[in-house]
Amino acid sequence: MGDDGKIVTVFGSSRPRAGDADYEQALELGRALAGRGFLVCSGGYGGVMEAVSRGAKEAGGRTLAITAKVFRARINAWIDEERSMDTWEERLFELIRRGDGYVACKGGTGTLVELAAVWEMLNKGFLTRKPFVVLGDFWMPILERVREVELERGSRWSEAEARQVHQAATPAEAAEQLASAFANFR
């Protein structure tokens, strides 16, 4: 399962194809996570999900896919184990439940929902000791705007104490941040 059994769930767009910059970045992320001994969990389909799984497998790691029957799509070739849920909502919460930590790559509305769900669960204390990293600067305008709204109004929101979502410039930095967070939780 990885170093101390840690599973890192990766969220991202289904649209990138091999050769695209976002695909290559996710491929590198999969390699970096597997290199740290983490099992890589994703939605199991194409794009970022395929690339991160492929990178993990190429680095000798293990992969898990959480899929949904409603999509009627095939998993990518780099999946070791698939868990199929009936609905999109069940898939979302199983992806979250399975993860010991999370990385959000560039994506669309589906990735935004995933990012928001994990962030809200961290903020409300429903998830604890589960690090969350966004890769690159794509999500930063959204994160900063939400933080501005919440923090300006004297919220008891948990980000008033410490950041719940961190940024990494590179895949290697994302893997390092997760490894450091896990080490600090011991």
Beta strands, then each sheet from edge to edge (+ up, - down):
strand 1: 7-11
strand 2: 39-42
strand 3: 63-68
strand 4: 81-85
strand 5: 101-104
strand 6: 132-135
strand 7: 166-168
sheet 1: 4+ 3+ 2+ 1+ 5+ 6+ 7+
end
